[in-house]
């Protein structure tokens, strides 16, 4: 079951434009990455607020991968940056970070990761 559609990504999330074909590939890879860090089958999330956060996390991850070079980025990840939200802070200055800080914020609000998940 797909948690988000191309239409949701473009119209509801207002993501950066990508082709529908690229969206499909990026969706599958993003879902796999986020399920790996949450250790959760995201399609099992039922609570409405948490489900919306999961959907936005997927969109943020799709956009992050796309804006960093698409699927090739996952093979040679060299993104750098940091993210803070309240008392939560995440630094991704090490080469190899492939998870969007925005996606992590959505997963935190959904209760799928804890504040202690600072390195991936």
Biopython code that builds the backbone (N, CA, C, O; Angstrom):
import numpy as np
from Bio.PDB.StructureBuilder import StructureBuilder

atoms = [
    (1, "UNK", "N", (0.830, -1.172, 0.000)),
    (1, "UNK", "CA", (0.000, 0.000, 0.000)),
    (1, "UNK", "C", (0.885, 1.249, 0.000)),
    (1, "UNK", "O", (1.786, 1.370, 0.829)),
    (2, "UNK", "N", (0.634, 2.158, -0.911)),
    (2, "UNK", "CA", (1.382, 3.407, -0.965)),
    (2, "UNK", "C", (0.792, 4.397, 0.035)),
    (2, "UNK", "O", (-0.421, 4.603, 0.078)),
    (3, "UNK", "N", (1.654, 5.002, 0.829)),
    (3, "UNK", "CA", (1.205, 5.961, 1.830)),
    (3, "UNK", "C", (0.936, 7.332, 1.225)),
    (3, "UNK", "O", (0.079, 8.075, 1.704)),
    (4, "UNK", "N", (1.670, 7.660, 0.175)),
    (4, "UNK", "CA", (1.446, 8.927, -0.512)),
    (4, "UNK", "C", (1.405, 8.687, -2.015)),
    (4, "UNK", "O", (1.938, 7.700, -2.522)),
    (5, "UNK", "N", (0.771, 9.596, -2.698)),
    (5, "UNK", "CA", (0.707, 9.536, -4.157)),
    (5, "UNK", "C", (1.489, 10.723, -4.724)),
    (5, "UNK", "O", (1.859, 11.651, -4.005)),
    (6, "UNK", "N", (1.721, 10.663, -5.997)),
    (6, "UNK", "CA", (2.379, 11.779, -6.688)),
    (6, "UNK", "C", (1.546, 13.047, -6.510)),
    (6, "UNK", "O", (2.088, 14.130, -6.289)),
    (7, "UNK", "N", (0.235, 12.903, -6.608)),
    (7, "UNK", "CA", (-0.662, 14.047, -6.442)),
    (7, "UNK", "C", (-0.519, 14.665, -5.040)),
    (7, "UNK", "O", (-0.504, 15.888, -4.902)),
    (8, "UNK", "N", (-0.416, 13.826, -4.008)),
    (8, "UNK", "CA", (-0.223, 14.331, -2.644)),
    (8, "UNK", "C", (1.094, 15.092, -2.545)),
    (8, "UNK", "O", (1.144, 16.181, -1.974)),
    (9, "UNK", "N", (2.163, 14.518, -3.103)),
    (9, "UNK", "CA", (3.478, 15.151, -3.055)),
    (9, "UNK", "C", (3.457, 16.523, -3.726)),
    (9, "UNK", "O", (3.976, 17.490, -3.168)),
    (10, "UNK", "N", (2.871, 16.617, -4.899)),
    (10, "UNK", "CA", (2.856, 17.869, -5.660)),
    (10, "UNK", "C", (1.867, 18.876, -5.087)),
    (10, "UNK", "O", (2.215, 20.044, -4.912)),
    (11, "UNK", "N", (0.646, 18.449, -4.794)),
    (11, "UNK", "CA", (-0.414, 19.385, -4.422)),
    (11, "UNK", "C", (-0.562, 19.647, -2.926)),
    (11, "UNK", "O", (-0.758, 20.794, -2.525)),
    (12, "UNK", "N", (-0.473, 18.613, -2.093)),
    (12, "UNK", "CA", (-0.650, 18.816, -0.654)),
    (12, "UNK", "C", (0.655, 19.247, 0.013)),
    (12, "UNK", "O", (0.683, 20.212, 0.777)),
    (13, "UNK", "N", (1.729, 18.527, -0.281)),
    (13, "UNK", "CA", (3.032, 18.850, 0.300)),
    (13, "UNK", "C", (3.683, 20.033, -0.421)),
    (13, "UNK", "O", (4.492, 20.752, 0.166)),
    (14, "UNK", "N", (3.332, 20.231, -1.682)),
    (14, "UNK", "CA", (3.924, 21.280, -2.531)),
    (14, "UNK", "C", (5.424, 21.064, -2.699)),
    (14, "UNK", "O", (6.227, 21.986, -2.565)),
    (15, "UNK", "N", (5.769, 19.821, -2.996)),
    (15, "UNK", "CA", (7.169, 19.472, -3.175)),
    (15, "UNK", "C", (7.745, 20.011, -4.471)),
    (15, "UNK", "O", (7.019, 20.366, -5.399)),
    (16, "UNK", "N", (9.076, 20.063, -4.510)),
    (16, "UNK", "CA", (9.780, 20.477, -5.715)),
    (16, "UNK", "C", (9.414, 19.512, -6.838)),
    (16, "UNK", "O", (9.349, 18.301, -6.626)),
    (17, "UNK", "N", (9.177, 20.049, -8.031)),
    (17, "UNK", "CA", (8.711, 19.216, -9.139)),
    (17, "UNK", "C", (9.712, 18.118, -9.479)),
    (17, "UNK", "O", (10.916, 18.350, -9.587)),
    (18, "UNK", "N", (9.172, 16.918, -9.643)),
    (18, "UNK", "CA", (9.903, 15.783, -10.198)),
    (18, "UNK", "C", (8.926, 15.053, -11.113)),
    (18, "UNK", "O", (7.710, 15.202, -10.988)),
    (19, "UNK", "N", (9.466, 14.277, -12.017)),
    (19, "UNK", "CA", (8.578, 13.520, -12.901)),
    (19, "UNK", "C", (7.896, 12.415, -12.103)),
    (19, "UNK", "O", (8.385, 11.996, -11.054)),
    (20, "UNK", "N", (6.776, 11.959, -12.608)),
    (20, "UNK", "CA", (6.045, 10.893, -11.932)),
    (20, "UNK", "C", (6.880, 9.613, -11.889)),
    (20, "UNK", "O", (6.829, 8.864, -10.913)),
    (21, "UNK", "N", (7.634, 9.371, -12.932)),
    (21, "UNK", "CA", (8.502, 8.190, -12.981)),
    (21, "UNK", "C", (9.578, 8.256, -11.895)),
    (21, "UNK", "O", (9.828, 7.266, -11.206)),
    (22, "UNK", "N", (10.219, 9.427, -11.740)),
    (22, "UNK", "CA", (11.229, 9.594, -10.694)),
    (22, "UNK", "C", (10.598, 9.500, -9.311)),
    (22, "UNK", "O", (11.198, 8.959, -8.383)),
    (23, "UNK", "N", (9.384, 10.031, -9.178)),
    (23, "UNK", "CA", (8.680, 9.977, -7.893)),
    (23, "UNK", "C", (8.535, 8.537, -7.416)),
    (23, "UNK", "O", (8.776, 8.244, -6.245)),
    (24, "UNK", "N", (8.148, 7.646, -8.305)),
    (24, "UNK", "CA", (7.922, 6.246, -7.934)),
    (24, "UNK", "C", (9.194, 5.624, -7.364)),
    (24, "UNK", "O", (9.159, 4.971, -6.321)),
    (25, "UNK", "N", (10.307, 5.827, -8.046)),
    (25, "UNK", "CA", (11.581, 5.267, -7.578)),
    (25, "UNK", "C", (12.016, 5.910, -6.260)),
    (25, "UNK", "O", (12.473, 5.215, -5.353)),
    (26, "UNK", "N", (11.877, 7.229, -6.153)),
    (26, "UNK", "CA", (12.274, 7.922, -4.930)),
    (26, "UNK", "C", (11.363, 7.569, -3.756)),
    (26, "UNK", "O", (11.820, 7.490, -2.616)),
    (27, "UNK", "N", (10.089, 7.359, -4.031)),
    (27, "UNK", "CA", (9.152, 6.957, -2.980)),
    (27, "UNK", "C", (9.572, 5.614, -2.379)),
    (27, "UNK", "O", (9.645, 5.466, -1.160)),
    (28, "UNK", "N", (9.843, 4.652, -3.238)),
    (28, "UNK", "CA", (10.214, 3.315, -2.751)),
    (28, "UNK", "C", (11.483, 3.365, -1.907)),
    (28, "UNK", "O", (11.550, 2.747, -0.844)),
    (29, "UNK", "N", (12.481, 4.095, -2.375)),
    (29, "UNK", "CA", (13.747, 4.177, -1.641)),
    (29, "UNK", "C", (13.569, 4.967, -0.341)),
    (29, "UNK", "O", (14.128, 4.589, 0.689)),
    (30, "UNK", "N", (12.801, 6.052, -0.377)),
    (30, "UNK", "CA", (12.579, 6.858, 0.825)),
    (30, "UNK", "C", (11.839, 6.059, 1.893)),
    (30, "UNK", "O", (12.189, 6.115, 3.072)),
    (31, "UNK", "N", (10.830, 5.326, 1.482)),
    (31, "UNK", "CA", (10.072, 4.503, 2.432)),
    (31, "UNK", "C", (10.981, 3.461, 3.075)),
    (31, "UNK", "O", (10.907, 3.224, 4.280)),
    (32, "UNK", "N", (11.826, 2.849, 2.277)),
    (32, "UNK", "CA", (12.767, 1.860, 2.797)),
    (32, "UNK", "C", (13.715, 2.492, 3.822)),
    (32, "UNK", "O", (13.939, 1.924, 4.891)),
    (33, "UNK", "N", (14.265, 3.655, 3.503)),
    (33, "UNK", "CA", (15.184, 4.329, 4.419)),
    (33, "UNK", "C", (14.509, 4.692, 5.731)),
    (33, "UNK", "O", (15.067, 4.457, 6.804)),
    (34, "UNK", "N", (13.300, 5.268, 5.653)),
    (34, "UNK", "CA", (12.614, 5.691, 6.870)),
    (34, "UNK", "C", (12.145, 4.498, 7.698)),
    (34, "UNK", "O", (12.121, 4.572, 8.927)),
    (35, "UNK", "N", (11.776, 3.415, 7.050)),
    (35, "UNK", "CA", (11.416, 2.211, 7.801)),
    (35, "UNK", "C", (12.638, 1.619, 8.493)),
    (35, "UNK", "O", (12.521, 1.063, 9.585)),
    (36, "UNK", "N", (13.798, 1.730, 7.876)),
    (36, "UNK", "CA", (15.015, 1.227, 8.502)),
    (36, "UNK", "C", (15.385, 2.024, 9.747)),
    (36, "UNK", "O", (15.799, 1.438, 10.748)),
    (37, "UNK", "N", (15.243, 3.346, 9.707)),
    (37, "UNK", "CA", (15.645, 4.111, 10.890)),
    (37, "UNK", "C", (14.585, 4.082, 11.992)),
    (37, "UNK", "O", (14.914, 4.266, 13.164)),
    (38, "UNK", "N", (13.323, 3.856, 11.636)),
    (38, "UNK", "CA", (12.273, 3.786, 12.658)),
    (38, "UNK", "C", (12.041, 2.352, 13.133)),
    (38, "UNK", "O", (11.404, 2.129, 14.162)),
    (39, "UNK", "N", (12.554, 1.391, 12.387)),
    (39, "UNK", "CA", (12.325, -0.027, 12.673)),
    (39, "UNK", "C", (10.815, -0.318, 12.717)),
    (39, "UNK", "O", (10.341, -1.097, 13.544)),
    (40, "UNK", "N", (10.081, 0.326, 11.811)),
    (40, "UNK", "CA", (8.623, 0.236, 11.773)),
    (40, "UNK", "C", (8.152, 0.097, 10.334)),
    (40, "UNK", "O", (8.694, 0.739, 9.434)),
    (41, "UNK", "N", (7.160, -0.729, 10.120)),
    (41, "UNK", "CA", (6.477, -0.771, 8.835)),
    (41, "UNK", "C", (5.555, 0.440, 8.815)),
    (41, "UNK", "O", (4.520, 0.445, 9.481)),
    (42, "UNK", "N", (5.922, 1.460, 8.058)),
    (42, "UNK", "CA", (5.185, 2.722, 8.074)),
    (42, "UNK", "C", (3.726, 2.570, 7.653)),
    (42, "UNK", "O", (2.884, 3.385, 8.032)),
    (43, "UNK", "N", (3.425, 1.541, 6.879)),
    (43, "UNK", "CA", (2.038, 1.342, 6.448)),
    (43, "UNK", "C", (1.147, 0.869, 7.603)),
    (43, "UNK", "O", (-0.075, 0.829, 7.463)),
    (44, "UNK", "N", (1.751, 0.512, 8.741)),
    (44, "UNK", "CA", (0.968, 0.078, 9.902)),
    (44, "UNK", "C", (0.588, 1.241, 10.821)),
    (44, "UNK", "O", (-0.180, 1.053, 11.764)),
    (45, "UNK", "N", (1.118, 2.442, 10.555)),
    (45, "UNK", "CA", (0.772, 3.607, 11.365)),
    (45, "UNK", "C", (-0.685, 3.969, 11.080)),
    (45, "UNK", "O", (-1.055, 4.197, 9.929)),
    (46, "UNK", "N", (-1.500, 4.021, 12.111)),
    (46, "UNK", "CA", (-2.944, 4.240, 11.933)),
    (46, "UNK", "C", (-3.429, 5.563, 12.517)),
    (46, "UNK", "O", (-4.348, 6.175, 11.974)),
    (47, "UNK", "N", (-2.828, 6.009, 13.608)),
    (47, "UNK", "CA", (-3.274, 7.243, 14.258)),
    (47, "UNK", "C", (-3.155, 8.399, 13.272)),
    (47, "UNK", "O", (-2.095, 8.615, 12.684)),
    (48, "UNK", "N", (-4.247, 9.141, 13.095)),
    (48, "UNK", "CA", (-4.310, 10.132, 12.014)),
    (48, "UNK", "C", (-3.193, 11.171, 12.058)),
    (48, "UNK", "O", (-2.585, 11.457, 11.026)),
    (49, "UNK", "N", (-2.910, 11.744, 13.234)),
    (49, "UNK", "CA", (-1.861, 12.754, 13.331)),
    (49, "UNK", "C", (-0.496, 12.141, 12.995)),
    (49, "UNK", "O", (0.291, 12.742, 12.264)),
    (50, "UNK", "N", (-0.222, 10.970, 13.518)),
    (50, "UNK", "CA", (1.041, 10.296, 13.233)),
    (50, "UNK", "C", (1.152, 9.924, 11.761)),
    (50, "UNK", "O", (2.225, 10.039, 11.169)),
    (51, "UNK", "N", (0.052, 9.481, 11.172)),
    (51, "UNK", "CA", (0.053, 9.110, 9.761)),
    (51, "UNK", "C", (0.367, 10.318, 8.887)),
    (51, "UNK", "O", (1.108, 10.196, 7.912)),
    (52, "UNK", "N", (-0.185, 11.482, 9.222)),
    (52, "UNK", "CA", (0.107, 12.691, 8.443)),
    (52, "UNK", "C", (1.585, 13.062, 8.579)),
    (52, "UNK", "O", (2.205, 13.483, 7.603)),
    (53, "UNK", "N", (2.154, 12.911, 9.777)),
    (53, "UNK", "CA", (3.582, 13.188, 9.966)),
    (53, "UNK", "C", (4.434, 12.228, 9.128)),
    (53, "UNK", "O", (5.448, 12.630, 8.558)),
    (54, "UNK", "N", (4.020, 10.969, 9.058)),
    (54, "UNK", "CA", (4.729, 9.978, 8.235)),
    (54, "UNK", "C", (4.675, 10.383, 6.766)),
    (54, "UNK", "O", (5.677, 10.303, 6.055)),
    (55, "UNK", "N", (3.508, 10.816, 6.318)),
    (55, "UNK", "CA", (3.362, 11.238, 4.924)),
    (55, "UNK", "C", (4.282, 12.419, 4.617)),
    (55, "UNK", "O", (4.946, 12.443, 3.581)),
    (56, "UNK", "N", (4.316, 13.397, 5.521)),
    (56, "UNK", "CA", (5.191, 14.551, 5.309)),
    (56, "UNK", "C", (6.667, 14.155, 5.399)),
    (56, "UNK", "O", (7.497, 14.717, 4.685)),
    (57, "UNK", "N", (7.001, 13.199, 6.263)),
    (57, "UNK", "CA", (8.376, 12.710, 6.351)),
    (57, "UNK", "C", (8.799, 12.067, 5.030)),
    (57, "UNK", "O", (9.907, 12.297, 4.546)),
    (58, "UNK", "N", (7.913, 11.266, 4.456)),
    (58, "UNK", "CA", (8.211, 10.645, 3.161)),
    (58, "UNK", "C", (8.416, 11.700, 2.078)),
    (58, "UNK", "O", (9.350, 11.606, 1.281)),
    (59, "UNK", "N", (7.547, 12.699, 2.051)),
    (59, "UNK", "CA", (7.681, 13.771, 1.061)),
    (59, "UNK", "C", (8.995, 14.523, 1.251)),
    (59, "UNK", "O", (9.693, 14.819, 0.282)),
    (60, "UNK", "N", (9.327, 14.829, 2.504)),
    (60, "UNK", "CA", (10.576, 15.553, 2.782)),
    (60, "UNK", "C", (11.785, 14.735, 2.348)),
    (60, "UNK", "O", (12.751, 15.286, 1.821)),
    (61, "UNK", "N", (11.738, 13.429, 2.567)),
    (61, "UNK", "CA", (12.863, 12.570, 2.181)),
    (61, "UNK", "C", (12.970, 12.459, 0.660)),
    (61, "UNK", "O", (14.073, 12.479, 0.114)),
    (62, "UNK", "N", (11.836, 12.342, -0.022)),
    (62, "UNK", "CA", (11.835, 12.314, -1.487)),
    (62, "UNK", "C", (12.455, 13.596, -2.027)),
    (62, "UNK", "O", (13.309, 13.562, -2.914)),
    (63, "UNK", "N", (12.017, 14.718, -1.485)),
    (63, "UNK", "CA", (12.528, 16.014, -1.926)),
    (63, "UNK", "C", (14.024, 16.151, -1.633)),
    (63, "UNK", "O", (14.778, 16.653, -2.466)),
    (64, "UNK", "N", (14.451, 15.704, -0.452)),
    (64, "UNK", "CA", (15.858, 15.764, -0.046)),
    (64, "UNK", "C", (16.747, 14.962, -1.003)),
    (64, "UNK", "O", (17.774, 15.453, -1.472)),
    (65, "UNK", "N", (16.344, 13.749, -1.277)),
    (65, "UNK", "CA", (17.130, 12.904, -2.187)),
    (65, "UNK", "C", (17.143, 13.525, -3.583)),
    (65, "UNK", "O", (18.194, 13.602, -4.219)),
    (66, "UNK", "N", (15.978, 13.966, -4.059)),
    (66, "UNK", "CA", (15.889, 14.562, -5.383)),
    (66, "UNK", "C", (16.779, 15.796, -5.507)),
    (66, "UNK", "O", (17.495, 15.948, -6.497)),
    (67, "UNK", "N", (16.740, 16.671, -4.513)),
    (67, "UNK", "CA", (17.509, 17.915, -4.584)),
    (67, "UNK", "C", (19.004, 17.701, -4.398)),
    (67, "UNK", "O", (19.803, 18.596, -4.675)),
    (68, "UNK", "N", (19.383, 16.516, -3.927)),
    (68, "UNK", "CA", (20.799, 16.199, -3.765)),
    (68, "UNK", "C", (21.329, 15.300, -4.880)),
    (68, "UNK", "O", (22.414, 14.733, -4.757)),
    (69, "UNK", "N", (20.577, 15.170, -5.955)),
    (69, "UNK", "CA", (21.081, 14.418, -7.104)),
    (69, "UNK", "C", (20.330, 13.156, -7.431)),
    (69, "UNK", "O", (20.773, 12.387, -8.285)),
    (70, "UNK", "N", (19.213, 12.913, -6.784)),
    (70, "UNK", "CA", (18.419, 11.727, -7.095)),
    (70, "UNK", "C", (19.013, 10.462, -6.506)),
    (70, "UNK", "O", (19.763, 10.513, -5.531)),
    (71, "UNK", "N", (18.681, 9.342, -7.092)),
    (71, "UNK", "CA", (19.131, 8.060, -6.549)),
    (71, "UNK", "C", (20.643, 7.922, -6.545)),
    (71, "UNK", "O", (21.182, 7.181, -5.722)),
    (72, "UNK", "N", (21.350, 8.613, -7.441)),
    (72, "UNK", "CA", (22.813, 8.575, -7.432)),
    (72, "UNK", "C", (23.365, 9.139, -6.131)),
    (72, "UNK", "O", (24.440, 8.734, -5.687)),
    (73, "UNK", "N", (22.645, 10.066, -5.520)),
    (73, "UNK", "CA", (23.045, 10.659, -4.250)),
    (73, "UNK", "C", (23.197, 9.595, -3.168)),
    (73, "UNK", "O", (24.074, 9.699, -2.310)),
    (74, "UNK", "N", (22.350, 8.578, -3.208)),
    (74, "UNK", "CA", (22.409, 7.532, -2.191)),
    (74, "UNK", "C", (23.681, 6.705, -2.294)),
    (74, "UNK", "O", (24.124, 6.112, -1.310)),
    (75, "UNK", "N", (24.258, 6.666, -3.466)),
    (75, "UNK", "CA", (25.500, 5.913, -3.653)),
    (75, "UNK", "C", (26.722, 6.704, -3.201)),
    (75, "UNK", "O", (27.742, 6.125, -2.827)),
    (76, "UNK", "N", (26.612, 8.030, -3.238)),
    (76, "UNK", "CA", (27.740, 8.883, -2.878)),
    (76, "UNK", "C", (27.232, 10.043, -2.020)),
    (76, "UNK", "O", (27.340, 11.205, -2.410)),
    (77, "UNK", "N", (26.684, 9.720, -0.862)),
    (77, "UNK", "CA", (26.070, 10.746, -0.014)),
    (77, "UNK", "C", (27.133, 11.583, 0.678)),
    (77, "UNK", "O", (27.950, 11.067, 1.442)),
    (78, "UNK", "N", (27.111, 12.871, 0.403)),
    (78, "UNK", "CA", (28.038, 13.800, 1.043)),
    (78, "UNK", "C", (27.316, 15.039, 1.539)),
    (78, "UNK", "O", (27.895, 16.126, 1.541)),
    (79, "UNK", "N", (26.060, 14.903, 1.962)),
    (79, "UNK", "CA", (25.328, 16.078, 2.419)),
    (79, "UNK", "C", (25.835, 16.498, 3.789)),
    (79, "UNK", "O", (26.297, 15.675, 4.579)),
    (80, "UNK", "N", (25.741, 17.791, 4.052)),
    (80, "UNK", "CA", (26.181, 18.324, 5.331)),
    (80, "UNK", "C", (25.143, 19.298, 5.846)),
    (80, "UNK", "O", (24.431, 19.921, 5.059)),
    (81, "UNK", "N", (25.050, 19.434, 7.137)),
    (81, "UNK", "CA", (24.137, 20.394, 7.724)),
    (81, "UNK", "C", (23.756, 20.010, 9.131)),
    (81, "UNK", "O", (24.269, 19.037, 9.684)),
    (82, "UNK", "N", (22.846, 20.784, 9.715)),
    (82, "UNK", "CA", (22.348, 20.482, 11.048)),
    (82, "UNK", "C", (20.895, 20.912, 11.135)),
    (82, "UNK", "O", (20.396, 21.665, 10.299)),
    (83, "UNK", "N", (20.236, 20.417, 12.163)),
    (83, "UNK", "CA", (18.817, 20.676, 12.347)),
    (83, "UNK", "C", (18.538, 20.755, 13.842)),
    (83, "UNK", "O", (19.028, 19.925, 14.608)),
    (84, "UNK", "N", (17.761, 21.740, 14.260)),
    (84, "UNK", "CA", (17.354, 21.859, 15.658)),
    (84, "UNK", "C", (15.860, 22.122, 15.724)),
    (84, "UNK", "O", (15.303, 22.847, 14.899)),
    (85, "UNK", "N", (15.222, 21.523, 16.716)),
    (85, "UNK", "CA", (13.809, 21.752, 16.941)),
    (85, "UNK", "C", (13.595, 21.679, 18.451)),
    (85, "UNK", "O", (13.641, 20.598, 19.040)),
    (86, "UNK", "N", (13.363, 22.827, 19.070)),
    (86, "UNK", "CA", (13.248, 22.855, 20.520)),
    (86, "UNK", "C", (14.560, 22.423, 21.145)),
    (86, "UNK", "O", (15.614, 22.979, 20.838)),
    (87, "UNK", "N", (14.495, 21.438, 22.015)),
    (87, "UNK", "CA", (15.717, 20.927, 22.652)),
    (87, "UNK", "C", (16.374, 19.828, 21.834)),
    (87, "UNK", "O", (17.438, 19.335, 22.207)),
    (88, "UNK", "N", (15.766, 19.438, 20.737)),
    (88, "UNK", "CA", (16.305, 18.399, 19.857)),
    (88, "UNK", "C", (17.275, 19.033, 18.868)),
    (88, "UNK", "O", (16.961, 20.049, 18.248)),
    (89, "UNK", "N", (18.435, 18.442, 18.723)),
    (89, "UNK", "CA", (19.424, 18.946, 17.780)),
    (89, "UNK", "C", (20.048, 17.763, 17.055)),
    (89, "UNK", "O", (20.331, 16.728, 17.658)),
    (90, "UNK", "N", (20.257, 17.927, 15.766)),
    (90, "UNK", "CA", (20.848, 16.869, 14.959)),
    (90, "UNK", "C", (21.901, 17.482, 14.068)),
    (90, "UNK", "O", (21.636, 18.451, 13.356)),
    (91, "UNK", "N", (23.097, 16.919, 14.107)),
    (91, "UNK", "CA", (24.157, 17.358, 13.208)),
    (91, "UNK", "C", (24.438, 16.254, 12.218)),
    (91, "UNK", "O", (24.633, 15.096, 12.588)),
    (92, "UNK", "N", (24.455, 16.626, 10.965)),
    (92, "UNK", "CA", (24.733, 15.658, 9.906)),
    (92, "UNK", "C", (25.908, 16.168, 9.085)),
    (92, "UNK", "O", (25.828, 16.276, 7.862)),
    (93, "UNK", "N", (26.998, 16.479, 9.777)),
    (93, "UNK", "CA", (28.176, 17.018, 9.115)),
    (93, "UNK", "C", (29.087, 15.931, 8.557)),
    (93, "UNK", "O", (30.011, 16.209, 7.793)),
    (94, "UNK", "N", (28.820, 14.719, 8.939)),
    (94, "UNK", "CA", (29.629, 13.613, 8.454)),
    (94, "UNK", "C", (29.170, 13.215, 7.061)),
    (94, "UNK", "O", (27.967, 13.155, 6.803)),
    (95, "UNK", "N", (30.105, 12.943, 6.160)),
    (95, "UNK", "CA", (29.692, 12.419, 4.856)),
    (95, "UNK", "C", (28.877, 11.146, 5.051)),
    (95, "UNK", "O", (29.146, 10.364, 5.962)),
    (96, "UNK", "N", (27.912, 10.948, 4.221)),
    (96, "UNK", "CA", (27.120, 9.738, 4.289)),
    (96, "UNK", "C", (25.709, 9.933, 4.809)),
    (96, "UNK", "O", (24.922, 8.986, 4.806)),
    (97, "UNK", "N", (25.365, 11.132, 5.255)),
    (97, "UNK", "CA", (24.010, 11.346, 5.754)),
    (97, "UNK", "C", (23.029, 11.367, 4.586)),
    (97, "UNK", "O", (23.157, 12.174, 3.665)),
    (98, "UNK", "N", (22.060, 10.479, 4.639)),
    (98, "UNK", "CA", (21.087, 10.382, 3.544)),
    (98, "UNK", "C", (19.662, 10.600, 4.025)),
    (98, "UNK", "O", (18.712, 10.380, 3.273)),
    (99, "UNK", "N", (19.504, 11.031, 5.267)),
    (99, "UNK", "CA", (18.173, 11.259, 5.815)),
    (99, "UNK", "C", (17.948, 12.752, 5.982)),
    (99, "UNK", "O", (18.780, 13.453, 6.558)),
    (100, "UNK", "N", (16.837, 13.229, 5.484)),
    (100, "UNK", "CA", (16.473, 14.635, 5.573)),
    (100, "UNK", "C", (16.243, 15.045, 7.022)),
    (100, "UNK", "O", (15.523, 14.353, 7.743)),
    (101, "UNK", "N", (16.834, 16.147, 7.468)),
    (101, "UNK", "CA", (16.549, 16.643, 8.817)),
    (101, "UNK", "C", (15.071, 16.976, 8.995)),
    (101, "UNK", "O", (14.534, 16.816, 10.091)),
    (102, "UNK", "N", (14.417, 17.427, 7.953)),
    (102, "UNK", "CA", (12.984, 17.726, 8.037)),
    (102, "UNK", "C", (12.196, 16.434, 8.234)),
    (102, "UNK", "O", (11.253, 16.396, 9.024)),
    (103, "UNK", "N", (12.578, 15.382, 7.521)),
    (103, "UNK", "CA", (11.909, 14.085, 7.690)),
    (103, "UNK", "C", (12.080, 13.585, 9.123)),
    (103, "UNK", "O", (11.139, 13.054, 9.712)),
    (104, "UNK", "N", (13.281, 13.756, 9.684)),
    (104, "UNK", "CA", (13.515, 13.332, 11.064)),
    (104, "UNK", "C", (12.602, 14.086, 12.034)),
    (104, "UNK", "O", (12.091, 13.500, 12.989)),
    (105, "UNK", "N", (12.398, 15.373, 11.793)),
    (105, "UNK", "CA", (11.497, 16.151, 12.637)),
    (105, "UNK", "C", (10.075, 15.614, 12.593)),
    (105, "UNK", "O", (9.405, 15.537, 13.623)),
    (106, "UNK", "N", (9.614, 15.244, 11.409)),
    (106, "UNK", "CA", (8.266, 14.677, 11.281)),
    (106, "UNK", "C", (8.174, 13.326, 11.996)),
    (106, "UNK", "O", (7.169, 13.034, 12.644)),
    (107, "UNK", "N", (9.206, 12.513, 11.880)),
    (107, "UNK", "CA", (9.202, 11.210, 12.546)),
    (107, "UNK", "C", (9.247, 11.366, 14.059)),
    (107, "UNK", "O", (8.636, 10.578, 14.782)),
    (108, "UNK", "N", (9.955, 12.364, 14.539)),
    (108, "UNK", "CA", (10.007, 12.647, 15.969)),
    (108, "UNK", "C", (8.614, 13.031, 16.476)),
    (108, "UNK", "O", (8.166, 12.524, 17.504)),
    (109, "UNK", "N", (7.935, 13.920, 15.758)),
    (109, "UNK", "CA", (6.584, 14.331, 16.150)),
    (109, "UNK", "C", (5.592, 13.170, 16.074)),
    (109, "UNK", "O", (4.612, 13.136, 16.818)),
    (110, "UNK", "N", (5.850, 12.227, 15.178)),
    (110, "UNK", "CA", (4.968, 11.052, 15.069)),
    (110, "UNK", "C", (5.241, 10.037, 16.171)),
    (110, "UNK", "O", (4.478, 9.087, 16.343)),
    (111, "UNK", "N", (6.324, 10.233, 16.917)),
    (111, "UNK", "CA", (6.674, 9.292, 17.980)),
    (111, "UNK", "C", (7.379, 8.045, 17.481)),
    (111, "UNK", "O", (7.428, 7.036, 18.184)),
    (112, "UNK", "N", (7.928, 8.105, 16.265)),
    (112, "UNK", "CA", (8.572, 6.916, 15.692)),
    (112, "UNK", "C", (10.076, 6.869, 15.930)),
    (112, "UNK", "O", (10.707, 5.834, 15.715)),
    (113, "UNK", "N", (10.650, 7.975, 16.370)),
    (113, "UNK", "CA", (12.040, 7.994, 16.809)),
    (113, "UNK", "C", (12.083, 8.807, 18.089)),
    (113, "UNK", "O", (11.169, 9.576, 18.384)),
    (114, "UNK", "N", (13.143, 8.630, 18.836)),
    (114, "UNK", "CA", (13.278, 9.388, 20.078)),
    (114, "UNK", "C", (14.332, 10.456, 19.910)),
    (114, "UNK", "O", (15.054, 10.473, 18.913)),
    (115, "UNK", "N", (14.425, 11.339, 20.867)),
    (115, "UNK", "CA", (15.425, 12.404, 20.827)),
    (115, "UNK", "C", (16.847, 11.839, 20.857)),
    (115, "UNK", "O", (17.803, 12.535, 20.516)),
    (116, "UNK", "N", (16.979, 10.595, 21.261)),
    (116, "UNK", "CA", (18.308, 9.968, 21.350)),
    (116, "UNK", "C", (18.818, 9.472, 20.009)),
    (116, "UNK", "O", (19.993, 9.127, 19.887)),
    (117, "UNK", "N", (17.961, 9.429, 19.006)),
    (117, "UNK", "CA", (18.376, 8.994, 17.678)),
    (117, "UNK", "C", (19.029, 10.196, 17.005)),
    (117, "UNK", "O", (18.360, 10.964, 16.313)),
    (118, "UNK", "N", (20.324, 10.357, 17.207)),
    (118, "UNK", "CA", (21.020, 11.526, 16.674)),
    (118, "UNK", "C", (21.976, 11.175, 15.556)),
    (118, "UNK", "O", (22.381, 12.055, 14.797)),
    (119, "UNK", "N", (22.344, 9.926, 15.436)),
    (119, "UNK", "CA", (23.269, 9.508, 14.381)),
    (119, "UNK", "C", (22.630, 8.373, 13.614)),
    (119, "UNK", "O", (22.018, 7.469, 14.183)),
    (120, "UNK", "N", (22.791, 8.447, 12.317)),
    (120, "UNK", "CA", (22.232, 7.390, 11.475)),
    (120, "UNK", "C", (23.334, 6.828, 10.618)),
    (120, "UNK", "O", (23.095, 5.919, 9.823)),
]
sb = StructureBuilder()
sb.init_structure("model")
sb.init_model(0)
sb.init_chain("A")
sb.init_seg("    ")
for serial, (resi, resn, name, xyz) in enumerate(atoms, 1):
    if name == "N":
        sb.init_residue(resn, " ", resi, " ")
    sb.init_atom(name, np.array(xyz, "f"), 0.0, 1.0, " ", f" {name:<3s}", serial, name[0])
structure = sb.get_structure()
